[in-house]
Amino acid sequence: MIRVSARRLCCFHLPPINSPSVALFQSHRSGLEMIHRTPIDHKNLCVIQPRQAGDPFYVFLLLPMAHSKSIAEYREVRRQHLNDCCLVTKAVFPEAKDIVGIATETDPEYIGRSEDSVYLDAREWTDEMDKGARELQKELGILTKPKRFHKHVKEFPDLIQPVNKLKNPRNKPCPCGSGKKYKHCCLGKVI
């Protein structure tokens, strides 16, 4: 198996509590939906393309916990698989310049949850790296038949304008139905 070496591929071990990657992963609706809909014994991979050119691509990976391995061995396997997924993402999406990968366990109830994150600066992508990534894609079956979904999720809800009390301008008909102008009928009265 050929390993692609990317000089600017950085791995980070993140603490399990209040880590920025979990906040990003869970704040992004796709990541949160992915955690809750993936069975605990299945792997799931999601690549989120940017809406604007120049923004980063995000790779979310859920990998089931391997109970036959120690936590350290499992995390090393998960980190390497996340690296491979980021490299294949660059091969599949040649326009990607920055790729951020985040991986965690599939079980949302797992108490010892941990995350790994990877940043790939793909500006200096070579033909050799592309060839290696394509070999990884075939060998590991990463993004061989991706399903594409196009949906826009607003980060913040639309602002709702506060509705003022029913205000009847002075020269319009009075809402009481008398037919008089509001200023000559109910303007000074308590309704």
N, CA, C and O of each residue as an XYZ file, in Angstrom:
764
protein
N       0.847     -1.165      0.000
C       0.000      0.000      0.000
C       0.897      1.233      0.000
O       1.860      1.311      0.762
N       0.573      2.186     -0.855
C       1.332      3.421     -0.950
C       0.702      4.450     -0.033
O      -0.509      4.665     -0.094
N       1.472      5.073      0.792
C       1.014      6.149      1.659
C       1.413      7.466      1.027
O       2.554      7.644      0.599
N       0.482      8.369      0.973
C       0.754      9.683      0.428
C       1.260     10.555      1.561
O       0.627     10.665      2.611
N       2.402     11.169      1.336
C       2.899     12.056      2.381
C       2.575     13.485      1.995
O       2.993     13.975      0.946
N       1.838     14.131      2.845
C       1.507     15.540      2.624
C       2.246     16.322      3.700
O       2.047     16.086      4.891
N       3.087     17.239      3.287
C       3.894     17.976      4.246
C       3.045     18.812      5.192
O       3.442     19.063      6.330
N       1.899     19.236      4.733
C       1.095     20.139      5.550
C      -0.133     19.458      6.128
O      -1.154     20.109      6.350
N      -0.050     18.184      6.370
C      -1.148     17.461      6.994
C      -0.868     17.421      8.488
O       0.101     16.801      8.925
N      -1.699     18.067      9.259
C      -1.463     18.184     10.693
C      -2.513     17.390     11.448
O      -3.696     17.465     11.119
N      -2.103     16.635     12.450
C      -3.039     15.883     13.288
C      -3.067     16.504     14.668
O      -2.050     16.983     15.170
N      -4.227     16.491     15.266
C      -4.387     17.035     16.602
C      -5.160     16.043     17.449
O      -6.164     15.491     17.000
N      -4.703     15.813     18.667
C      -5.475     15.066     19.655
C      -6.242     16.103     20.445
O      -5.655     17.053     20.963
N      -7.535     15.931     20.540
C      -8.344     16.917     21.245
C      -8.879     16.329     22.533
O      -9.190     15.139     22.586
N      -8.992     17.140     23.575
C      -9.574     16.631     24.814
C     -11.034     16.283     24.610
O     -11.700     16.912     23.789
N     -11.552     15.299     25.331
C     -12.913     14.847     25.094
C     -14.001     15.804     25.533
O     -15.129     15.678     25.055
N     -13.735     16.745     26.403
C     -14.791     17.606     26.907
C     -14.606     19.018     26.370
O     -13.502     19.561     26.380
N     -15.705     19.603     25.901
C     -15.729     20.986     25.424
C     -14.696     21.273     24.351
O     -14.161     22.380     24.290
N     -14.408     20.303     23.511
C     -13.418     20.550     22.475
C     -14.056     21.310     21.324
O     -15.250     21.151     21.070
N     -13.273     22.145     20.614
C     -13.837     22.925     19.518
C     -14.383     22.048     18.403
O     -15.353     22.422     17.743
N     -13.771     20.881     18.181
C     -14.251     20.046     17.084
C     -15.644     19.502     17.365
O     -16.461     19.393     16.450
N     -15.926     19.158     18.623
C     -17.264     18.662     18.950
C     -18.272     19.776     18.765
O     -19.367     19.554     18.250
N     -17.902     20.977     19.186
C     -18.811     22.107     19.017
C     -19.104     22.317     17.538
O     -20.255     22.521     17.153
N     -18.069     22.267     16.709
C     -18.270     22.431     15.269
C     -19.088     21.273     14.726
O     -20.040     21.469     13.971
N     -18.703     20.052     15.123
C     -19.366     18.860     14.618
C     -20.839     18.862     15.003
O     -21.700     18.570     14.173
N     -21.133     19.191     16.265
C     -22.505     19.143     16.720
C     -23.286     20.380     16.334
O     -24.510     20.317     16.213
N     -22.605     21.518     16.134
C     -23.341     22.707     15.737
C     -23.731     22.627     14.271
O     -24.716     23.233     13.849
N     -22.970     21.889     13.510
C     -23.329     21.745     12.108
C     -24.423     20.691     12.025
O     -24.231     19.558     12.467
N     -25.531     21.048     11.480
C     -26.693     20.170     11.476
C     -26.384     18.819     10.838
O     -26.862     17.786     11.307
N     -25.590     18.820      9.776
C     -25.256     17.557      9.108
C     -24.479     16.641     10.032
O     -24.741     15.440     10.081
N     -23.524     17.198     10.768
C     -22.741     16.387     11.695
C     -23.590     15.820     12.808
O     -23.441     14.654     13.174
N     -24.470     16.624     13.346
C     -25.338     16.165     14.422
C     -26.301     15.093     13.931
O     -26.495     14.074     14.594
N     -26.902     15.325     12.767
C     -27.800     14.310     12.196
C     -27.031     13.027     11.932
O     -27.543     11.930     12.153
N     -25.810     13.168     11.463
C     -24.985     12.010     11.140
C     -24.707     11.174     12.391
O     -24.769      9.945     12.341
N     -24.402     11.830     13.507
C     -24.123     11.101     14.749
C     -25.343     10.300     15.189
O     -25.217      9.149     15.606
N     -26.514     10.904     15.097
C     -27.719     10.248     15.614
C     -28.328      9.231     14.667
O     -29.050      8.341     15.119
N     -28.067      9.327     13.382
C     -28.689      8.374     12.473
C     -27.782      7.199     12.096
O     -28.253      6.228     11.504
N     -26.497      7.272     12.427
C     -25.575      6.197     12.086
C     -25.628      5.103     13.144
O     -25.416      5.384     14.323
N     -25.909      3.852     12.747
C     -25.877      2.748     13.721
C     -24.482      2.643     14.340
O     -23.484      2.935     13.681
N     -24.416      2.225     15.610
C     -23.142      2.240     16.319
C     -22.111      1.260     15.758
O     -20.932      1.346     16.103
N     -22.533      0.338     14.905
C     -21.573     -0.608     14.329
C     -21.277     -0.300     12.856
O     -20.733     -1.153     12.154
N     -21.624      0.901     12.373
C     -21.380      1.294     10.989
C     -20.448      2.501     10.915
O     -20.402      3.333     11.821
N     -19.718      2.570      9.823
C     -18.871      3.719      9.536
C     -19.682      4.696      8.693
O     -20.524      4.276      7.900
N     -19.438      5.990      8.855
C     -20.130      6.983      8.044
C     -19.152      8.107      7.724
O     -18.368      8.523      8.576
N     -19.207      8.587      6.497
C     -18.327      9.654      6.035
C     -19.164     10.694      5.314
O     -20.001     10.355      4.478
N     -18.941     11.949      5.634
C     -19.682     13.038      5.015
C     -18.690     14.142      4.651
O     -17.911     14.586      5.494
N     -18.724     14.578      3.399
C     -17.894     15.692      2.952
C     -18.826     16.866      2.697
O     -19.775     16.762      1.919
N     -18.550     17.974      3.355
C     -19.373     19.166      3.188
C     -18.591     20.170      2.361
O     -17.534     20.656      2.762
N     -19.148     20.463      1.193
C     -18.505     21.409      0.291
C     -18.853     22.833      0.712
O     -19.934     23.078      1.247
N     -17.943     23.765      0.471
C     -18.237     25.154      0.845
C     -19.233     25.788     -0.107
O     -19.366     25.378     -1.260
N     -19.928     26.796      0.397
C     -20.849     27.545     -0.461
C     -20.112     28.591     -1.272
O     -20.574     28.982     -2.344
N     -18.974     29.050     -0.779
C     -18.215     30.077     -1.476
C     -16.819     29.561     -1.783
O     -16.222     28.842     -0.982
N     -16.305     29.930     -2.942
C     -14.949     29.539     -3.322
C     -13.966     30.083     -2.293
O     -14.095     31.218     -1.832
N     -12.988     29.266     -1.940
C     -11.979     29.682     -0.980
C     -12.253     29.234      0.443
O     -11.342     29.214      1.270
N     -13.494     28.876      0.740
C     -13.816     28.368      2.076
C     -13.379     26.908      2.172
O     -13.234     26.246      1.144
N     -13.168     26.392      3.380
C     -12.693     25.007      3.515
C     -13.767     23.959      3.256
O     -14.962     24.216      3.403
N     -13.314     22.782      2.871
C     -14.149     21.591      2.800
C     -14.071     20.947      4.183
O     -13.026     21.001      4.831
N     -15.169     20.337      4.639
C     -15.177     19.637      5.916
C     -15.442     18.159      5.670
O     -16.331     17.789      4.904
N     -14.655     17.327      6.332
C     -14.815     15.876      6.262
C     -15.184     15.404      7.657
O     -14.394     15.538      8.592
N     -16.388     14.847      7.802
C     -16.846     14.296      9.071
C     -16.800     12.771      8.957
O     -17.383     12.187      8.044
N     -16.104     12.142      9.893
C     -15.965     10.688      9.887
C     -16.449     10.131     11.211
O     -16.026     10.572     12.279
N     -17.342      9.154     11.128
C     -17.758      8.395     12.304
C     -17.234      6.972     12.118
O     -17.511      6.320     11.111
N     -16.488      6.513     13.088
C     -15.898      5.184     13.008
C     -16.259      4.420     14.266
O     -16.020      4.907     15.371
N     -16.840      3.213     14.121
C     -17.229      2.459     15.317
C     -16.015      2.097     16.168
O     -14.913      1.887     15.662
N     -16.253      2.032     17.460
C     -15.202      1.682     18.408
C     -14.812      0.226     18.195
O     -15.674     -0.651     18.140
N     -13.519     -0.030     18.076
C     -13.020     -1.397     17.916
C     -12.718     -1.945     19.306
O     -11.707     -1.588     19.911
N     -13.597     -2.813     19.812
C     -13.448     -3.311     21.182
C     -12.292     -4.291     21.327
O     -11.854     -4.574     22.442
N     -11.794     -4.814     20.201
C     -10.668     -5.742     20.275
C      -9.336     -4.996     20.396
O      -8.295     -5.615     20.618
N      -9.370     -3.663     20.251
C      -8.142     -2.872     20.321
C      -8.203     -1.940     21.522
O      -9.275     -1.634     22.045
N      -7.042     -1.507     21.937
C      -6.995     -0.515     23.009
C      -7.473      0.821     22.438
O      -7.544      1.002     21.222
N      -7.798      1.743     23.332
C      -8.270      3.056     22.889
C      -7.189      3.759     22.084
O      -7.490      4.413     21.085
N      -5.936      3.635     22.502
C      -4.832      4.279     21.774
C      -4.696      3.696     20.363
O      -4.494      4.436     19.400
N      -4.808      2.363     20.245
C      -4.722      1.729     18.915
C      -5.902      2.143     18.040
O      -5.733      2.433     16.856
N      -7.101      2.168     18.630
C      -8.294      2.580     17.888
C      -8.149      4.009     17.370
O      -8.466      4.290     16.214
N      -7.670      4.909     18.230
C      -7.519      6.302     17.812
C      -6.468      6.455     16.723
O      -6.621      7.291     15.832
N      -5.412      5.669     16.780
C      -4.396      5.734     15.728
C      -4.977      5.262     14.397
O      -4.709      5.861     13.356
N      -5.772      4.192     14.427
C      -6.435      3.707     13.212
C      -7.411      4.764     12.692
O      -7.450      5.047     11.494
N      -8.191      5.338     13.593
C      -9.162      6.362     13.197
C      -8.457      7.588     12.610
O      -8.903      8.135     11.602
N      -7.374      8.013     13.230
C      -6.628      9.179     12.747
C      -6.055      8.906     11.353
O      -6.112      9.774     10.482
N      -5.508      7.717     11.137
C      -4.961      7.382      9.823
C      -6.070      7.320      8.774
O      -5.889      7.759      7.639
N      -7.222      6.769      9.170
C      -8.346      6.699      8.231
C      -8.856      8.105      7.905
O      -9.225      8.380      6.763
N      -8.879      8.987      8.892
C      -9.269     10.373      8.643
C      -8.277     11.055      7.703
O      -8.684     11.791      6.804
N      -6.991     10.821      7.901
C      -5.978     11.351      6.969
C      -6.261     10.873      5.552
O      -6.251     11.656      4.602
N      -6.515      9.564      5.427
C      -6.790      8.991      4.106
C      -8.044      9.611      3.489
O      -8.070      9.899      2.292
N      -9.073      9.815      4.297
C     -10.316     10.422      3.798
C     -10.081     11.846      3.306
O     -10.649     12.251      2.291
N      -9.258     12.602      4.009
C      -8.948     13.975      3.579
C      -8.162     13.979      2.277
O      -8.416     14.813      1.407
N      -7.215     13.063      2.129
C      -6.443     12.973      0.891
C      -7.343     12.589     -0.288
O      -7.229     13.159     -1.373
N      -8.233     11.624     -0.069
C      -9.152     11.214     -1.133
C     -10.118     12.353     -1.467
O     -10.485     12.533     -2.628
N     -10.529     13.116     -0.459
C     -11.403     14.266     -0.711
C     -10.730     15.242     -1.666
O     -11.381     15.775     -2.565
N      -9.447     15.479     -1.485
C      -8.719     16.378     -2.396
C      -8.691     15.800     -3.804
O      -8.818     16.544     -4.777
N      -8.527     14.490     -3.927
C      -8.501     13.861     -5.256
C      -9.862     13.961     -5.934
O      -9.938     14.178     -7.143
N     -10.929     13.804     -5.168
C     -12.285     13.849     -5.721
C     -12.714     15.289     -6.016
O     -13.426     15.545     -6.987
N     -12.279     16.213     -5.178
C     -12.627     17.632     -5.338
C     -11.346     18.429     -5.556
O     -10.821     19.013     -4.609
N     -10.836     18.464     -6.780
C      -9.546     19.114     -7.030
C      -9.514     20.597     -6.683
O      -8.437     21.162     -6.490
N     -10.678     21.235     -6.600
C     -10.723     22.662     -6.277
C     -10.491     22.930     -4.790
O     -10.313     24.084     -4.400
N     -10.491     21.896     -3.958
C     -10.312     22.062     -2.510
C      -8.885     22.512     -2.207
O      -7.919     21.889     -2.648
N      -8.769     23.580     -1.464
C      -7.456     24.089     -1.043
C      -7.220     23.825      0.440
O      -6.097     23.537      0.853
N      -8.280     23.925      1.240
C      -8.206     23.663      2.676
C      -9.237     22.598      3.009
O     -10.410     22.715      2.655
N      -8.781     21.560      3.692
C      -9.687     20.471      4.081
C      -9.521     20.249      5.579
O      -8.414     20.016      6.065
N     -10.626     20.323      6.298
C     -10.639     20.101      7.742
C     -11.379     18.799      7.975
O     -12.527     18.643      7.559
N     -10.721     17.866      8.640
C     -11.326     16.575      8.941
C     -11.564     16.435     10.438
O     -10.724     16.820     11.251
N     -12.713     15.882     10.791
C     -13.073     15.656     12.195
C     -13.629     14.241     12.302
O     -14.499     13.845     11.527
N     -13.119     13.485     13.269
C     -13.566     12.101     13.447
C     -13.922     11.858     14.910
O     -13.314     12.424     15.818
N     -14.917     11.006     15.113
C     -15.317     10.599     16.463
C     -15.959      9.214     16.388
O     -16.030      8.605     15.320
N     -16.424      8.728     17.539
C     -17.075      7.418     17.588
C     -18.498      7.518     17.055
O     -19.064      8.608     16.967
N     -19.069      6.373     16.704
C     -20.440      6.364     16.197
C     -21.478      6.368     17.305
O     -22.609      6.799     17.080
N     -21.129      5.905     18.478
C     -22.105      5.794     19.564
C     -22.290      7.147     20.260
O     -21.369      7.616     20.928
N     -23.473      7.792     20.116
C     -23.666      9.098     20.738
C     -23.715      9.038     22.266
O     -23.574     10.066     22.930
N     -23.912      7.857     22.821
C     -24.012      7.704     24.281
C     -22.685      7.301     24.923
O     -22.609      7.153     26.143
N     -21.639      7.124     24.114
C     -20.346      6.674     24.639
C     -19.768      7.730     25.581
O     -19.603      8.885     25.186
N     -19.465      7.353     26.801
C     -19.025      8.292     27.827
C     -17.614      8.807     27.560
O     -17.338      9.980     27.808
N     -16.733      7.976     27.072
C     -15.344      8.385     26.839
C     -15.112      8.949     25.449
O     -14.051      8.733     24.863
N     -16.089      9.667     24.914
C     -15.998     10.187     23.542
C     -14.715     10.986     23.350
O     -14.309     11.773     24.206
N     -14.097     10.758     22.204
C     -12.890     11.495     21.847
C     -13.015     11.922     20.390
O     -13.819     11.375     19.635
N     -12.231     12.879     20.020
C     -12.255     13.374     18.646
C     -10.831     13.515     18.144
O      -9.891     13.711     18.914
N     -10.705     13.412     16.865
C      -9.445     13.714     16.195
C      -9.772     14.700     15.097
O     -10.837     14.633     14.484
N      -8.852     15.613     14.854
C      -9.052     16.530     13.747
C      -7.778     16.624     12.938
O      -6.673     16.444     13.450
N      -7.961     16.909     11.667
C      -6.858     16.981     10.723
C      -7.079     18.200      9.841
O      -8.207     18.499      9.448
N      -6.016     18.888      9.541
C      -6.074     19.978      8.568
C      -5.131     19.638      7.425
O      -3.960     19.334      7.649
N      -5.638     19.688      6.208
C      -4.828     19.441      5.018
C      -4.769     20.724      4.193
O      -5.782     21.195      3.676
N      -3.564     21.276      4.080
C      -3.330     22.414      3.202
C      -2.953     21.819      1.856
O      -1.827     21.360      1.662
N      -3.903     21.828      0.926
C      -3.723     21.130     -0.357
C      -3.311     22.062     -1.489
O      -3.569     21.767     -2.656
N      -2.683     23.166     -1.164
C      -2.271     24.119     -2.205
C      -1.095     23.603     -3.021
O      -0.946     23.955     -4.191
N      -0.261     22.773     -2.409
C       0.909     22.229     -3.117
C       0.677     20.768     -3.489
O       1.528     19.919     -3.226
N      -0.438     20.479     -4.083
C      -0.845     19.120     -4.447
C      -0.116     18.713     -5.719
O      -0.137     19.439     -6.712
N       0.524     17.562     -5.687
C       1.288     17.098     -6.853
C       0.572     15.937     -7.531
O      -0.352     15.346     -6.972
N       1.012     15.624     -8.734
C       0.447     14.477     -9.462
C       0.711     13.174     -8.710
O      -0.128     12.273     -8.711
N       1.869     13.077     -8.075
C       2.209     11.873     -7.313
C       1.259     11.707     -6.119
O       0.808     10.601     -5.822
N       0.965     12.815     -5.446
C       0.033     12.766     -4.324
C      -1.363     12.393     -4.804
O      -2.065     11.630     -4.140
N      -1.769     12.926     -5.954
C      -3.078     12.601     -6.504
C      -3.166     11.117     -6.847
O      -4.174     10.465     -6.574
N      -2.099     10.589     -7.447
C      -2.071      9.164     -7.796
C      -2.173      8.299     -6.535
O      -2.920      7.321     -6.509
N      -1.423      8.660     -5.497
C      -1.479      7.917     -4.234
C      -2.858      7.982     -3.596
O      -3.350      6.988     -3.062
N      -3.486      9.166     -3.652
C      -4.832      9.319     -3.075
C      -5.846      8.488     -3.843
O      -6.748      7.902     -3.244
N      -5.710      8.429     -5.156
C      -6.632      7.608     -5.965
C      -6.451      6.124     -5.667
O      -7.422      5.367     -5.667
N      -5.220      5.709     -5.413
C      -4.980      4.312     -5.031
C      -5.620      4.014     -3.675
O      -6.214      2.955     -3.479
N      -5.491      4.962     -2.741
C      -6.160      4.801     -1.440
C      -7.669      4.705     -1.621
O      -8.332      3.902     -0.964
N      -8.203      5.522     -2.511
C      -9.640      5.524     -2.766
C     -10.098      4.146     -3.227
O     -11.104      3.629     -2.740
N      -9.365      3.551     -4.164
C      -9.729      2.217     -4.656
C      -9.531      1.156     -3.584
O     -10.401      0.313     -3.365
N      -8.389      1.205     -2.923
C      -8.039      0.182     -1.939
C      -8.982      0.181     -0.739
O      -9.394     -0.881     -0.272
N      -9.327      1.376     -0.238
C     -10.135      1.468      0.970
C     -11.623      1.731      0.694
O     -12.442      1.709      1.613
N     -11.962      1.978     -0.567
C     -13.359      2.216     -0.922
C     -13.889      3.549     -0.406
O     -15.066      3.656     -0.062
N     -13.040      4.554     -0.349
C     -13.437      5.861      0.167
C     -13.986      6.713     -0.971
O     -13.310      6.920     -1.979
N     -15.202      7.202     -0.812
C     -15.864      8.080     -1.797
C     -15.870      7.501     -3.208
O     -15.688      8.224     -4.188
N     -16.084      6.184     -3.303
C     -16.147      5.568     -4.633
C     -17.496      5.813     -5.298
O     -17.564      5.984     -6.515
N     -18.552      5.832     -4.525
C     -19.893      6.121     -5.045
C     -20.567      7.119     -4.116
O     -21.524      6.780     -3.421
N     -20.068      8.345     -4.106
C     -20.657      9.305     -3.162
C     -22.067      9.710     -3.561
O     -22.380      9.879     -4.739
N     -22.903      9.859     -2.548
C     -24.256     10.388     -2.764
C     -24.162     11.879     -2.511
O     -23.632     12.312     -1.488
N     -24.674     12.656     -3.437
C     -24.598     14.106     -3.291
C     -25.952     14.657     -2.883
O     -26.985     14.339     -3.473
N     -25.914     15.486     -1.865
C     -27.106     16.165     -1.398
C     -26.826     17.657     -1.458
O     -25.756     18.122     -1.064
N     -27.780     18.377     -1.945
C     -27.636     19.830     -2.006
C     -28.712     20.432     -1.122
O     -29.896     20.428     -1.460
N     -28.276     20.948      0.012
C     -29.223     21.632      0.864
C     -28.478     22.744      1.577
O     -27.293     22.630      1.890
N     -29.187     23.793      1.817
C     -28.606     24.943      2.506
C     -29.248     25.031      3.880
O     -30.470     25.106      4.004
N     -28.425     25.020      4.891
C     -28.906     25.144      6.252
C     -28.422     26.486      6.768
O     -27.222     26.760      6.781
N     -29.361     27.320      7.193
C     -28.985     28.627      7.719
C     -28.377     28.444      9.099
O     -28.890     27.698      9.933
N     -27.282     29.136      9.317
C     -26.611     29.047     10.600
C     -27.427     29.736     11.690
O     -27.476     29.270     12.828
N     -28.059     30.835     11.335
C     -28.876     31.578     12.283
C     -30.277     31.724     11.705
O     -30.421     31.867     10.491
N     -31.309     31.692     12.534
C     -32.670     31.861     12.006
C     -32.881     33.300     11.529
O     -32.189     34.223     11.959
N     -33.846     33.463     10.636
C     -34.195     34.801     10.179
C     -34.740     35.602     11.351
O     -35.433     35.072     12.219
N     -34.416     36.874     11.357
C     -34.944     37.742     12.403
C     -36.424     37.982     12.159
O     -36.837     38.284     11.039
N     -37.203     37.849     13.187
C     -38.636     38.094     13.082
C     -38.884     39.496     13.613
O     -38.529     39.822     14.746
N     -39.494     40.307     12.782
C     -39.781     41.671     13.185
C     -40.880     41.656     14.241
O     -41.898     40.988     14.065
N     -40.685     42.384     15.332
C     -41.743     42.410     16.352
C     -42.998     43.058     15.781
O     -42.940     44.065     15.074
N     -44.121     42.457     16.106
C     -45.392     42.966     15.614
C     -45.911     43.976     16.624
O     -46.133     43.651     17.790
N     -46.099     45.189     16.165
C     -46.641     46.226     17.041
C     -48.124     45.985     17.238
O     -48.769     45.300     16.444
N     -48.660     46.562     18.318
C     -50.093     46.468     18.531
C     -50.796     47.048     17.319
O     -50.254     47.900     16.615
N     -51.987     46.585     17.091
C     -52.758     47.103     15.970
C     -52.832     48.613     16.103
O     -53.355     49.149     17.080
N     -52.313     49.258     15.128
C     -52.239     50.706     15.178
C     -53.093     51.241     14.049
O     -52.859     50.915     12.885
N     -54.052     52.035     14.367
C     -54.919     52.592     13.345
C     -54.532     54.053     13.149
O     -54.700     54.870     14.054
N     -54.024     54.375     11.985
C     -53.691     55.773     11.743
C     -54.940     56.654     11.933
O     -56.071     56.213     11.730
N     -54.702     57.865     12.316
C     -55.782     58.785     12.694
C     -56.823     58.992     11.602
O     -58.004     59.144     11.915
N     -56.428     59.002     10.339
C     -57.379     59.337      9.275
C     -58.031     58.121      8.611
O     -58.734     58.269      7.612
N     -57.808     56.937      9.147
C     -58.443     55.733      8.582
C     -59.738     55.469      9.333
O     -59.951     56.001     10.423
N     -60.606     54.644      8.746
C     -61.865     54.323      9.443
C     -61.594     53.640     10.771
O     -60.635     52.881     10.910
N     -62.438     53.914     11.729
C     -62.286     53.361     13.071
C     -62.565     51.852     13.042
O     -63.495     51.422     12.360
N     -61.781     51.037     13.769
C     -62.009     49.593     13.783
C     -63.287     49.175     14.494
O     -63.676     48.010     14.409
N     -63.958     50.099     15.198
C     -65.192     49.732     15.897
C     -66.360     49.561     14.926
O     -67.395     49.004     15.290
N     -66.196     50.038     13.693
C     -67.230     49.858     12.676
C     -68.237     50.987     12.593
O     -69.253     50.837     11.916
N     -68.001     52.103     13.249
C     -68.956     53.218     13.233
C     -68.979     53.969     11.901
O     -69.940     54.679     11.604
N     -67.935     53.815     11.108
C     -67.854     54.535      9.849
C     -67.172     55.883      9.986
O     -66.870     56.521      8.977
N     -66.922     56.329     11.203
C     -66.238     57.598     11.432
C     -64.726     57.366     11.342
O     -64.253     56.232     11.410
N     -63.985     58.460     11.188
C     -62.533     58.364     11.246
C     -62.138     58.040     12.681
O     -62.827     58.411     13.632
N     -61.040     57.355     12.814
C     -60.542     56.936     14.113
C     -60.329     58.143     15.030
O     -60.631     58.078     16.221
N     -59.806     59.254     14.473
C     -59.508     60.419     15.306
C     -60.770     61.072     15.875
O     -60.709     61.755     16.897
N     -61.928     60.861     15.206
C     -63.174     61.454     15.692
C     -64.015     60.455     16.485
O     -65.074     60.817     16.999
N     -63.562     59.203     16.594
C     -64.388     58.187     17.246
C     -63.713     57.635     18.510
O     -64.029     58.068     19.618
N     -62.786     56.684     18.348
C     -62.248     55.940     19.483
C     -60.828     56.327     19.876
O     -60.244     55.658     20.729
N     -60.249     57.364     19.305
C     -58.866     57.716     19.595
C     -58.632     57.960     21.075
O     -57.639     57.468     21.611
N     -59.469     58.671     21.737
C     -59.261     58.995     23.150
C     -59.908     58.009     24.105
O     -59.705     58.121     25.314
N     -60.677     57.050     23.612
C     -61.408     56.117     24.464
C     -60.539     54.914     24.806
O     -59.672     54.539     24.017
N     -60.752     54.307     25.958
C     -60.069     53.075     26.352
C     -60.905     51.920     25.821
O     -62.091     51.809     26.132
N     -60.292     51.071     25.028
C     -61.011     49.959     24.411
C     -60.843     48.705     25.240
O     -61.377     47.654     24.885
